[in-house]
């Protein structure tokens, strides 16, 4: 495993990519992350690792756009887990779920490329939608098991029967 790519944040709020020796934007950081590059963002004044803050800023900007990933109901549930005894369990659950989802996508993409090279995109889209629904069902089950208020509602905010 290689060291993460070092990005420095200066007091003028500019980000500097030390590998490419140039200033970059949050869009560039987002591109690096999407390409699989591990990054580390350091505040030049304090020396603090501010990677999480930068990643949260990217997510916030994405969520403010036209097609957010997280529903209001999901964000409300996330907030309820802070200061709760289940915070560590939820964090671990969410991390494991996202890792599993990512691994499944990679495996399915490889299998689809072998089986159906010409129509893989539509098949992949259908499987991704089903995976998301399964993930939502698993998440709802976790929330019900944790006995949290507002549980039993789908991510679209409709009461489940």
Order of alpha helices (4+ residues) and beta strands (2+ residues): beta-beta-beta-alpha-beta-alpha-alpha-alpha-alpha
